[in-house]
């Protein structure tokens, strides 16, 4: 493990140690809150560094915004916000068929996933978290006093607790709860994204949103980079039964995409050509993860590892709330991790499962399976009343009453006057 980076606050000596697997969003968010509560978090991440860029993610409703403020990162997220991502669906000749405004996908605040990860990482380092990149957990052995952990590269270490915040295909969940096949359900579609040069003879401008073309069961779309007008980002979705392929082989991913989109009109052939030089390709199934229990002994799950969906399940906002609650409950009863884990799951499970349902509909919405389905989607969402109802419903479903968890006095980064003294919900401040 690497030594902790320089920081302005320090967890209490002798405080419980917590290993967090995953440095995407949920992991750094949890590390930040654990350190603020005086615990000692260490985050291990298989990638060699934070992943920059990526798709935009959003937060919706008073509950999520108040938790971001309570974490002390809301102002910084406002500084890096994208302004939202409008979506325009076009026919094969580029004529608009449907336009969805920025707030449809962008919520109250939208940021690039890479920016969110960076902000959380920097804040957690400042609070005293330790990070180890380019490594991963290989075994977990629970003892009477902790968890003995072995790593792919670093020497073994023991921790009081372990949390898997490592996504839909969680390594910690596989080691402690069982394989993906027991917990992950394929929802009938795959999604891919990568960056490319902005030279497709389209009017792609930062902030203008994406242009996308559908055929039954397929969506190919592209948008300008939010910060660099010379770059763009492709986003493809296709319907398919579950496929057998190496999830860690980019060349296998490229072959799958070329087969799935071969011969499609519009700009699809040029998007596929750009795969030749893509070095940040991401492809995964649109799937749902369901862990029957979010903890076992001294090991717990957070975010998509516990109850997630690849796209459309409001997983980012739920992960932030989960990190806030899990760290808070551990701080309330540092000698009773089982009780803390139970309260954490009790507070969040129903909320997470309700948000997760959106992921079941995402593939069918983005890539309807028939020409009739495409026409029905485009016609319905062209009606202002239908669109307004969908936006209102999505926002109303994000409210959740949560306890207030005071920071440990020596680790507080928020002025007392700004700290809410009640539940984090629509009626608290």
BELDAKA-V517399 format. One record per backbone hydrogen bond with DSSP energy under -0.5 kcal/mol. NH is the residue of the N-H (numbers start at 1). CO is the residue of the C=O. E is the energy in kcal/mol with one decimal. If there is no record, write none. Layout:
# BELDAKA-V517399
NH/CO/E  NH/CO/E
This chain:
# BELDAKA-V517399
8/126/-1.1  9/126/-2.3  12/38/-1.0  15/12/-2.0  18/40/-2.4  19/161/-2.5  20/18/-0.5  20/42/-3.4  21/19/-0.5  21/163/-2.7  22/20/-0.6  22/44/-3.0  27/165/-0.6  29/25/-2.1  30/26/-2.5  31/27/-2.7  32/28/-2.4  33/29/-2.0  34/30/-3.1  35/31/-2.4  36/32/-2.2  37/33/-1.5  38/35/-1.5  39/34/-2.5  40/16/-2.7  41/39/-0.6  42/18/-2.6  43/130/-3.1  44/20/-2.5  45/132/-2.5  52/50/-0.6  57/111/-3.2  59/109/-2.1  64/60/-0.6  65/61/-1.9  66/62/-2.6  67/63/-2.0  68/64/-2.1  69/65/-2.1  70/66/-2.6  71/67/-2.1  72/68/-0.5  72/69/-1.1  73/68/-2.0  74/68/-0.9  77/73/-2.2  78/74/-2.2  79/75/-1.4  80/76/-1.1  81/78/-0.7  82/110/-2.9  83/110/-0.6  85/102/-0.9  87/100/-2.3  88/210/-2.3  89/98/-2.9  90/212/-3.1  91/95/-2.3  94/91/-2.1  97/89/-3.5  98/89/-1.5  100/87/-3.4  104/101/-1.5  105/101/-0.6  105/102/-0.6  106/102/-2.2  107/103/-1.2  108/59/-2.3  109/59/-1.4  111/57/-2.5  113/55/-2.4  114/53/-3.0  116/112/-2.3  117/113/-2.6  118/114/-2.2  119/115/-2.6  120/116/-2.4  121/117/-2.5  122/118/-2.8  123/119/-2.2  124/120/-2.4  125/121/-2.4  126/122/-2.2  127/123/-1.3  128/124/-0.9  128/125/-0.9  129/124/-2.7  130/41/-2.1  132/43/-2.5  134/45/-1.1  134/47/-2.5  135/45/-2.0  138/150/-2.9  139/150/-1.2  141/148/-2.5  142/140/-0.5  143/146/-3.3  147/159/-3.0  148/141/-3.2  149/157/-3.2  150/139/-1.7  151/154/-0.7  152/136/-2.4  157/149/-2.1  159/147/-2.2  160/17/-0.7  161/17/-1.8  162/298/-2.1  163/19/-3.0  164/300/-3.0  165/21/-2.2  165/163/-0.8  170/167/-1.1  174/170/-1.7  175/171/-2.2  176/172/-2.6  177/173/-2.9  178/173/-1.2  182/179/-1.8  183/180/-2.1  184/180/-3.2  185/288/-3.1  186/184/-0.5  187/286/-2.3  189/286/-0.6  190/238/-2.5  191/284/-2.7  192/236/-2.6  193/282/-2.2  194/234/-1.2  196/232/-2.2  198/230/-2.7  199/197/-1.7  204/202/-2.1  205/203/-0.7  208/205/-2.5  210/86/-2.3  211/222/-2.5  212/88/-2.5  213/220/-2.8  214/90/-0.6  215/218/-1.3  217/368/-3.3  218/215/-2.8  219/237/-2.4  220/213/-2.2  221/235/-1.9  222/211/-2.2  223/233/-1.8  224/209/-0.6  225/228/-0.6  225/231/-2.7  229/227/-0.5  231/228/-2.0  232/196/-3.0  233/223/-3.0  234/194/-2.7  235/221/-2.6  236/192/-2.6  237/219/-2.3  238/190/-2.2  239/217/-2.5  240/188/-2.1  245/243/-0.7  247/245/-0.7  249/246/-1.8  250/248/-0.6  252/249/-0.5  253/249/-1.7  254/250/-2.2  255/251/-1.9  256/252/-2.0  257/253/-2.2  258/254/-2.3  259/255/-2.1  260/256/-2.3  261/257/-1.9  262/258/-0.8  264/261/-1.7  268/265/-1.3  271/267/-1.9  272/268/-2.5  273/269/-2.0  274/270/-1.4  275/272/-1.4  276/273/-1.7  277/274/-1.0  278/275/-0.9  282/193/-2.5  284/191/-2.2  286/189/-3.4  287/285/-1.0  288/185/-2.2  289/308/-2.9  290/183/-2.5  291/306/-2.1  292/290/-0.6  296/299/-2.9  299/296/-2.2  300/162/-2.4  301/294/-2.6  302/164/-2.4  305/302/-1.2  306/303/-1.5  307/303/-2.3  308/289/-0.5  308/304/-0.8  310/287/-2.0  318/314/-2.0  319/315/-2.3  320/316/-2.0  321/317/-2.1  322/318/-2.7  323/319/-2.5  324/320/-2.2  325/321/-2.5  326/322/-3.1  327/323/-2.2  328/324/-1.7  329/325/-2.9  330/326/-2.1  331/327/-1.9  332/328/-1.4  333/329/-1.3  334/331/-0.5  336/333/-2.3  340/336/-2.0  341/337/-2.9  342/338/-2.3  343/339/-2.4  344/340/-2.4  345/341/-2.3  346/342/-2.5  347/343/-2.2  348/344/-1.7  349/345/-2.8  352/348/-3.0  353/349/-2.7  354/350/-2.0  355/351/-2.1  356/352/-2.4  357/353/-0.9  357/354/-0.6  358/355/-1.6  359/356/-1.5  360/356/-0.6  360/357/-1.0  361/357/-0.8  361/358/-0.7  362/358/-0.9  363/359/-0.6  365/361/-2.0  366/362/-2.8  367/363/-2.6  374/370/-2.0  375/371/-2.2  376/372/-2.7  377/373/-2.2  378/374/-2.4  379/375/-2.6  380/376/-2.6  381/377/-2.4  382/378/-0.7  382/379/-0.5  383/380/-1.3  384/382/-0.5  387/383/-2.2  388/384/-2.9  389/385/-2.2  390/386/-2.2  391/387/-2.3  392/388/-2.4  393/389/-2.6  394/390/-2.3  395/391/-1.8  396/392/-2.4  397/393/-1.5  398/395/-1.7  399/396/-1.0  406/404/-0.6  408/36/-2.0  411/408/-2.4  412/409/-0.8  418/415/-1.9  419/416/-1.5  424/402/-1.6  425/423/-1.5  428/425/-1.4
